[in-house]
């Protein structure tokens, strides 16, 4: 079972890194090209739309990545002041509550995508069905929820405190 988790983790890690790296690169290149084109020729008609799509992808793929790498916003000073046993309890509460919220948001995003699909709304320039773009919101919230569940599992299996499935707490014992 551990091998399956590690393999799936590596695949998800690879996917997230590729999407984030390529997405940011394409976004930057497209925006720079559009500025040049606007000043010397004509604006690239689809640049704003593709930029919006890339920002949505980067944001929601980045959500899962941030949770997995413990790069999300947290109250480190308060958390680090507690002893490891209390930190462990707090991790269970924080990860459980955050995971619940992520799954709830995935459900609401699903309802939104279903509504967007029924309205048959398309983007103005490329004529892409809008629901196909925002479906990544469901995936992002769901994957973030999975990462919080993995955090809970990691903390059950390990004696030390883990902030995420891949990031151990920075707490160091004194003395």
Secondary structure by P-SEA (a helix, b strand, c coil): caaaaaaaaaaaaaaaaaaaaaaaaaaaaaaaaaaaaaaccccccaaaaaaaaaaaaaaaaaaaaaaaacccccaaaaaaaccaaaaaaaaaaaaaaaaaaaaaaaaaaaaaaaaaaaaccccccccccccccaaaaaaaaaaaaaaaaaaaaaaaacccccccccccccccccc
